[in-house]
Amino acid sequence: MRSEIGYEIFVDRFFSSQEKNHTIPWDSKIKGQEKQEYDFYGGDLLGITEKIDYLYDLGIDFIYLTPIFEAKTNHRYDCTNYFRIDPLIGNEQNLELLCKNLAQKNIKLFLDIALNHMGSDSIWFQKAKANNNEHNYFRIKGGEFTHWANVEKLVELNLENLELQSILWDGNNSAMKYWSKFGIAGWRLDCAYELGQDILNKIYTSLKESFHISLIGEIWSYPEKWIQEGVLDGIMNYYYKDLIDNIIDQKIDGTLFTQIVEKLYVSCGNKLLKSWNILSSHDTSRIRTRYGKNWKIAVALQFMLPGSPLIYYGEEIGLEAEGDPYCRTPMKWNSWSEENYESYNFYKKMIKFFENSKALQEGSLKAVFSNNENIVSFLRTTDSIEDLRLVIANPTSQRQNYLLYTQESSLMNKTILKDCFSNNIAQVENSKIIGQISPNSFSIFMPHIERETSKYTPYKRIY
C-alpha cells in the first residue's frame, strides 16, 4: 500500500478546449451566491486532456474530477442522468481519449458520483411526481419526498430499492460498472457518510468483483470505522483538515495535535495511506486565504501526515478565494506573477520530496515527545533507519526552543540530522534532540548516515 499525489479538478473551471457560446469569459470574476451555479466558464474533458503535460510535469499521480454526468448546474452534483456525460463538457469519446492519454503518462483517473441524491429535473423524479411506479426510487417520509440538506433541487434516492441498486452499481450494465469499463482507477463517493456502511458494503462488494478499483468516500467524522475492507479503501480526510486548521489557529497545542494524529494512526494504520489528505476543495476557502502566512506549514503537514496529498487545482500557483462559490474561480494559465511562481516552485519541491521519501509513501507515524507544547513533532518511519523523517512545525509568531525525545531505537547516539529544506542541522544525544525553530516555519530532518566510509560509524550493523 502506497500513498500518491492527487489533484482535484472542478471540470468547468480548469481549461476550455475551445470558445463556446453561452459561457462566461474565463477571466470574469465569480458572482455572488444567487444563481451562480448556473454560470458556466466552459471547462471540458478535452481541455483537461490538453493539460496532461502540465499535470505530469507537476508530478501528479492521479486526478479526481468533480462529476461529469448530465446535470443542470456547473458543479453537477444534481445529476439528471447517470448514463450520459454532460454535453457541455464532452462525450464518451472525449473521456476515452482522456483515459488513454493519462495512461500514457501513468496518471490515474478517479470519477465522482453522487448516489445519495439526484437533481429534481431528472426524468425519474418527474415521473415520480406524476405517481409513476418509479417514485420508489426516491425517499418519502410523511408522504413527502425528502431533499438532501433541505435543498429543494436535490432529491434523496431510496437506495434500499433493489431495482435502483441494480441500475446504479450492482447490475452488469449499471452506471458505475459502465463507466468503470473505461479504465478508471476508482470512484469518489459524494456524501459517503450518509450512504452508511451497509450500502457502502454493497457497492464495495459488487464493484470489486469485476474491477480492480479504489473507492474513496467523502467523510466528515472520525475515519476509523469507514476505512476498512468491505466499506471504503480511503476517505477524503476532512478530519486531518480540521486538525490542521486548529493547530494553525492555535486553538489546540502541538502536544494535543501530535497525540491525536498518533491515536488515529494506531486506530487505522496503513489504511490511511490511500486516504486523501486535503486542505481545500470546491467546498472550502483556498489555502493562502485560509492559512495566511502559515500556508506553507499547512501544506507541509498535508504532505507529511500518512495519506495521499490531494491538491485542489490552482493551489499550486497560490490562487486565493473565500469558500464556495469563490473557491471555484477559473484556473489561471497566463501572466503568472512572482507569487504564482513562488507557490508553484514550493509545490514542485514538496512533491519531489514526497516522491523520493519512502517513509512518506509507505511509512508509519510515531509521536515525538516535546517539552514545548507550541510545536508539532512526529516521525515517519519504515524498517530502514535511513528512511526516517522527523517533522517539526511552529505555527506561532515567536521562535521556539525545544527538547525532543524520540521513540526510535535505531536512531543512534551522535547521529547528525539534516533539515531537508534548509541548512539547519541537529544532533541526537541518547534519543534526545535539542534545538530551536523559527516563527511560522517547519523543519523536516533526515539522518545523515555514511556507510561507505573508512571512518567509524555506529551504523555498521544497524539498518
N, C-alpha and C positions, 0 to 999 in steps of 0.2 A: 504494500500500500504506500502510495507516494503522493505528496502534495504537488500542485501545479499552479501556474499563474493564469488567472482568468480575467476576462474583460467583458463587462456588460455593455450591450448596445441597445439604446432606445431607437428602434429602427427608423422612425420618421425623422429623427434629428441627427443621424450620423453622416450620411452623404447621399446626395441625389445624383443618379447616373445621367440625368438629362433634365432640362427645363420642362415643367409641366404646367398645364392650365389649372386654375383654381388652387394654387398653392401660394404661400406667403414667401416673400423674398427671404433668402437664407440669413441675411444679417439683420432682419427685423427683430425687435425685442418682443418677448412674450407678453401677451396681455394679462390682465388680472384673472381672477378665478372664473368669472362668469363666462360660460360658453367657450373658454379657451381650448377645451378638449376636442372641439370640432375644427380647430385650426390646424392645417397640415402644411409642413415645410417641404415635403416631397422625398424624404429619405426612403431608400428602397433596397431590395436584395442585390440588384446589380451594382448599386453604389457600394455596398459592403464588399462585394467581390473585387471591385476596383481598388479597394484599400487594403487588400490582404497583405501586400508587401509592407505597408506601414505597420500592421499588426505583427508581422513576422520580425521586422527589424526591431520593434519594441521588445520582443521576447515573449510574446503571448503563447500559451499552450492550448487554451480553449476560449471560445467566445460563447456568451449566452445572449440570445436575442429575446427581447420582450415579445409578446405574442404577435404572430404573423397571420393569424387566421381572420377571416372576414368579420368586420365589426363596424360600428358607426363612429367610434372615437379614435383619436390618434394613439391612445395607449393600448387599445384593443383588448382590454380585459372584459369587455362587454361582447364577447363572441356571439355572432349570429349564425355561423356555420363552421363547424369543426373540420369539415372536409374540403374547405376551399381556402386557398391563400387569398388574402385581401388584394383585389386587383390594383389598388393604389400602390402597393409595394412590389408586385410581381406575380409570378405564376410558378407552376411546378418545375418548368424548365429552368427558371432562374434559380430555384432552390437546388436543383440537381447540379447546376453549374457551380454554385457557391460551395456545395459539399465537396465536389470534385477538386476545385482549386484549393480549398482549405486542406484537403487530404494531401495534396502535393507539397504543402508546407508543414505537414504534421501538426496542424491546428485542428482541434476537435470542435464540434458544434453541439450546443445544448439549445433545445427549444423550450418555450414557456407555454403552459396551458392552464387555464382557469376552469376547473371542474366543479368547484363549489357553486358557481352561479354562471348565468349567461345573460346576454342582452335581451331586454324586453321587446326589442324589434325583431327577434328571431321568429321564423315561421312556426317553430314549435310552440312558442308562447302565444302567438296569435291564434293558433288552433286551440290551445288550452283555454284561452279566454272565451272561445266560441263553444266551449263544452265538448270539444272533441276528446276522444279517449286518450289522446296524448297529454292530457292535463296531468296524468300520472307521472310525467317526467319532472314535475315541479312540486316543491314542498307546499303543503297547505296546512295552516293552523287556524282554527276558529272560522273555517270557511273562507279564509283569505290566503292568497299567495304570499309567501314570505320573501323579503328582499334583503340582500346582504347589507349589513350596516344601515338598514332602512333607506338605502339608496333606491329610488323608485325604478330606475332603468336596469338594475342588476337583480334578476330573479333567481332565487336559490333552487338548485336542482335536487330532486328526490333520488339521491344516489343509491338508496336501498332497492330501487326498482331494477329487477334483474334484466329486463329488456334494455334499459338505459345503460347498465353496466356493459352489456354486450356491444352496444353502439359505441360507447366511449373508449373502453380499454380491453374488454375480455374476448370479444368475437374476433375471428380471423381477419375480418375486414373492418375492425373497429378503427376509430380515428387515430388513437395512439399507435396502434400497430401499423397502420397505413403509413404514417409519417416516419415511423422508426425504420422502415424499409429503405429510406433514403440514405441510411448510413450514419445517422446522428449518434453522438456519444451518450446522450441522455436527455432527461427532462427536468426542468424546474417546475415544481408543482405549486402554483399560486394557492395561498390560503390553506396550506397543508395542515396547519394547526386546527382548522375547522373540519377537515375531512375525517379526522380521527384515525386511530390505529387500525381498526377493523377494515375500513375502506382502503387505507394505505396498504395493508397486507394483501388485499385482493388485487390491487393494482400491481404491487411488487411481484407477487407470485405469478400473475398472468404474463406480465411483460418479460420477466426473467426466464420463463420457459422458452421464449422464442428469440430473445435478443440479449446480447452482451452489452447492456447499457446501465447507466447510473441514474438513480432517482434522488434529486435534491429537493428538499421541502422548505418552503417559507415558514419559519418557526419563530415565534416571539415569546418563548419561555425557555426554561432550563432544558438543555439539549438531551439529557441522558436517556430518557425513555423513547425519544424519537430516532436516535442514531443506533439502530440495532438491526440485525439481519431479519428480514421479513417486514420491515417497516420503511426505512429510508437508508440510503447509502451515506447521506450527509444532509446538512441543513445550511440555509443562509444564516450565518451565526450573528443574529442581532444581539444575542447575549454578550458576546465579545464587544460589540459596538457600544453597548450601554456601559460596560466596564471602562472602556477607553474614554468615553465621554466623561465619566465621573472622575477618573483619575486626572484627566486634563483640567477639569473644572475644580479639582481639589476638593470634591465632595466626599471622596474616600482617600485614605492614605495609601502609600506604596505597600505597606505591610499587608493590609487587607486585600489589595489588588492581587498581590502575589499568592496569598493564601487561597483566594477564590479560584484563580486560574490553575493552581496545583490541584485543588479539590476536583475541579472539572476534568482535568486530565486523568486523575485517579478513577473518576466515575466512568469516563468514556474511552480512555486510552487512545490508541492509534486510529480508532474510528473517527476521531476528529480530523484526521488528515485530509479526508475527502470533503469536509465541510468548507463552505466558502466564507472566508474572513472578510467582512465588509465594513467600510467606514461610511459609505454613501451609496445611494441608489436613486432610482427615479422617484422615490418617496421621501427623500431626506435633503437637507441642505448639503451643499458641496463642501469639500474638506477644508479648503482655505477659509471659507466663510465661517464654518463651524468651529475650527480649532485655532484660527488666528496664527500667532507667532509660534504656537506649538504644533503646527500641522505636520512637521517632519517627524516629531516624536510619535504622533498618532500613526503615521504611515509605517514607521519602524516597528511599532508594536503589532500592527496589522500583519507585517511580514514575518515577525519573529515568533508569534504565538502559533501553536500547532494548527494547521489548516492551510487551505489554498487561498492566497490573497486574490480578491476579486476587485479589479479596478473599474470603476464606473467611467464610461467614456468621457474624455475631456479632463479628468482629474490629473492625468499625466502632463497636461500643459497649464494646470492651475486655473481652470475656469472657476468663476465664483458665482454663487447664487444662493438665495434662501431656498426653502423647501419647495415642494410641489405647488405650482407648476413651473416655477422659475428655474429649478434644477434641471429642467428638460430643454434648456437652451440648445440651439444647434451647435454642432462641433465647429470649432474654428480651425480652418485649414490654411488660411493665408495670413500674411502680415503678422507673424508671431512677434511678440515683444520680448524684451530681455527676460522678463519674469516668466513668460511661457517657456523659453529655452531653459531657464534655471530649473523649473519644475520637471521638464522633460528629462534633462540630464540626471536629476536626482532619482527619478523613477527608473531610468535605464540602469543606474548604478545599483539600486536596490534589487532590481530584477536579476541582474547579472550575479550579484552576491548570493541571492537566493538559489539560483540555478547551480552555483558552484559550492553550495553548502549542503552536504548530505544530512546533517543534523536538522536543518530546517525542512527538508523534504520528507524525511523518514523518522526523525528522532523523537525522543521522549522529552518531557519537561520536568525539571526539578526546581523547587524553590531554593533561593539563596537567602540565608538569614542575614539581616542587616541591623545595625544599631541606629539607623536613621530611617524613620518611618516616612520621610518625604520622598524617598526614591523607590523605584521599582527595580527588582533584581531577580533574575532567574537564569537557569541553564537550559540549553537544548543539547542533547547528547545522543550518541549512538554507542555501539560496543567498542568503538575506537576512540581513544582519548584525543586523537588529532582532529576529530570532527567537532569537538566541544566548542560551543559558542556561549559566552557569558554576556547577557543583556542587562544593561543598566540604563535607566531613564530618569531624568529630573525635570518634571513639568513646572517646577517653581521658578520664580524670578530671582532666586538667590543661589549662589554657589553652595554646593552641599558636600560636606565631608562624610566619608562612610568607612565603616569597618564591616566586612562581609565574612561570613563563614559558609563555605560550600559543603555539599554533601557528595563529593566526587572522590572516591578512593584512589582513582588512578591519576589524579592531578597532583603531581609530585612536588615536594618541598623545593623552593627556589625557582620554580618554573616562571619564565617570563611570559607575560600575556601582552599581546599587541592589539591595539584598537584598529579594527579593520577600516575605519572611516576617518582616522586622524593619525598623528604621530605619537599619541599617548601610549605609555606602557605601564604595566603594573607587575608586581611580583607576588607569587604565592608563598606564604610563610605558614607551613603546617596547616593547610586548608584555609588560612586566613588571608584576606586581601584588604589592604588599606589604601585609600585614595580619595580623590575629590572629582566632582563633575560640575561642569559649567552650567549656568542657568539655562533653562529651556533647551536642553540638549539630551542626546543619548550617546552611549558608547556600546560597541559590540566587540568584545575581546575574544581572541583565539590564542591557544597556547603555541609558543614558538619552540618547536621540538626539532633538534638536529640529531638524526640517527646516523647519517653517513658522515661521521667525523671521527678523527683520531683522538679527539678530546673526550674527557669524562662526560658521561650522560647517565642520569638516573633512570632513563627510559630504555636501557638496553634490553630489558625483559618485560617492559610494560607497553601494551599496545591499546 
